Structures are given as C-alpha cells and as structure tokens.
Amino acid sequence: MPKAIRRLIKDAVLESDGYAAVMSIEETAAELGIPVSDIVKLDQNENPYGTSLGVFDTLATYDHFHQYPDAAQRVARERIGEYAGVPADRVIVGNGSDEIIDMLFLLTLEPGDEVIVPMPTFGVYSARPPLYGGVVKTVDRKQNFDLDVDAIINAVTDRTKLIFLAHPNNPTGNLVTTQQLVRILRTGALVVVDEAYYEFSDNTLLPMLGEWENMAVLRTFSKWAGLAGLRVGYGVFPGKLSEQIWKVKPPFNISVAGLKAVEAVLDDIEFLRETVSRIRVERGRLYRALRKLNFLEPYPSHGNYILCRVTRGDSHDVYRRLRQQGILVRSYRDPWLRDCIRISIGTPEDTTVLLRALRAMAEEV
C-alpha cells in the first residue's frame, strides 16, 4: 500500500481481519459449475421457505420510493413494540441487528474500553470493537459451550463497557439462564442479549429489561421472517439508553422497502410461525439422524442450526466434500471450532440430500 494512502487509514482497520462472511450462492454456483437451483444452502441460517407473499405485494404496489423513509421509524416501531410486548419508544430499528451492534460501540466505547465476548460465538462481537478503539477480552465457554459466568465476572474491570451474550448462542445453540444473566448484570457493564434466533427457541430474556437499566436485547427479521436480504433488525433498550442511542443512529438507516416489509410480515405472522414450526420439526429429525453417524457429534440446539463436532476425520475435508456436491455448510478455523461444522436447518428435501451425502462418508470412515 502506498505510504500516502497508508497514513490516512486507522491502524485498527489495517490490523483487522474483518468479519469473514461466506461466499454468495451465485459465486459458489459459478465456481462449482452448477446451477444456483441445485445448491443446497445450509450455511447462513436463513429461512428456507422465504418470507410472506405479502412482502412482495406490498413492495410491488408501494409508489413512494422517491421519498425518504421516516427517520423516526414510527409505524415499524409501533408494530414491533406490539409484537415484542414493549413500548414503541424502547425500540430502534437497524439495518440488520449488525448495525445496532455498531451503534452500541459508537455510543459506549472510548479508546481502551473493553468488550467481553464469551467464545465461541457470533464473530461480529469481536471483529468490530477495535474499529471503535475498543479492546476485546475473550472468555472461553465451558466444554459443553455453557457460559463460564465466574470467568466472565473475573474478566470485568473498570474499563469494561459491554458484555455480549447470544441467546441462543450462534453457533452452539445453547441458552443463557436467568440466573446466569442476573449474575452478569450485577457487574454493571451493559449486557447485550442477542436474541437473533428467539423465534426458534421460544425462550426470551426480554422481560428482565424492565428490571435492569444496563441491559439491551437485539432481535432480527433476517432469520425467522425471511428478510435476510432486506436487512432489518431491532433493539429494545431501557428508557435512558434509548434516548442516547438516537443520537448515533443514522437518520435514514432503514430503506422504505425494509420498513414496509416489517409491516407486511407482521400482518402475516401466522404463515411465518408455521414455517418456524416446520423448521423446528426438521431440526429434530436432522439431530436424531446425525447422532447415528459414526463420525459426527451433534450438539442440541435451540436455533435453526446444529453444530457438529467431527470426531473422526477432518472437519474441513467434510466441508469440502459436501461443497463439491453443492451442499453448503459452515466450517471454522478458530481454535474453539476448528473441528466443527454448522448445519442450517433446511427443507425436508434439503435434509434428505445432506444425509445421503453424510451417510456415504460414514461408510468410508
């Protein structure tokens, strides 16, 4: 890099590896030389049944795309508040919950402030703080991926601003208990409970928000509602915190398409709940089948995915062999998960194709 450009860029950016997103389905299909329609996509925890047809109808008939969206997100926040059972003034909508995570960093972090991240978990929590001057302190989970609450509490210092807890955790699928959360909240740090997969677990810690001023809850429409491509998430915050986060929210961060899509999916919520129910049933079928394979150890999951430890052979070889057949799963290279793959829950047909390929591998082990 030319020195003239190098001096313009923050050291934290130059030193960052960034968040490693998976390759797009179109790029993957082109590389493999197969049609996109032949790809079995089980690598990004998407809803395989798609979103409500109401979204298509709403966007096809909307005729004000030439006007800016409502910066206050009034209708969307009211609808989300009704759905989540919280006052609308506690809700802020983001360009995916990823943007709200960035808002929290912008809101809280001074250079040298700390963010505690129990590992393994969603990579954005640890990838982004250094860009805002923050210092990431990772804390290992227990062998079964449960939180090591004592280790988290011991890691807290007077510079700790944020602690991230995914509920259920991605990619391990386990939950945070009320008792664990209370102990961590007592540290005084802002505890961010990420419930991106809440609808698949039907287990929420949101009611505790009314008792604690140092807690925030994040959710998204990407997973259960099938809006991953439109990027809509939201956060629920205590009153005093929500007042401050408006100061860092970009004024027009959600497109009118995203805001109208929120209304459409919440108008057709029974359809989406049915797809979630189908995914949960398929999760049980896949988990039972994976347990019978002689080279995989699946972990119980409350999300729309199952983490599997490869106990015989190499996880990256399993990933590559599946990929060569057009079956996409997630693999890892970090020290916590290098021998694991994560499988998103697809349709019954997807499961059948996947299991056929895995069973063929099992015969060779």
Buried (B, 14 or more C-beta within 10 A) or exposed (E): EEEEEEEEEEEBEEEEEEEEEBEEBEEBBEEBEBEEEEBBBBBBBBBBBBBBEBBEEBBEEEEEEEEEBBEEBEBBBBBBBEBBEBEBBBBBBBBBBBBBBBBBBBBBBEEEBBBBBBBBBBBBBBBBBBBBBBBBBBBEBEEEBBBBBEBBBEBBEEBBBBBBBBBBBBBBBBBBBEEBBBBBBEBEBBBBBBBBBBBBBEBBBBEBBEEBBBBBBBBBBBBBBBBBEBBBBBBBBBEEBBEEBBEEBEEEBBBBBBBBBBBBBBBBEEBBEEBBEBBBEBBEBBBEBBEEBEBBBBBEBBBBBBBBBBEEBEBBEBBEBBBEBBBBBBBBEEEBBEBBBBBBBBBEEBBBBBBEBBEEBBEEE
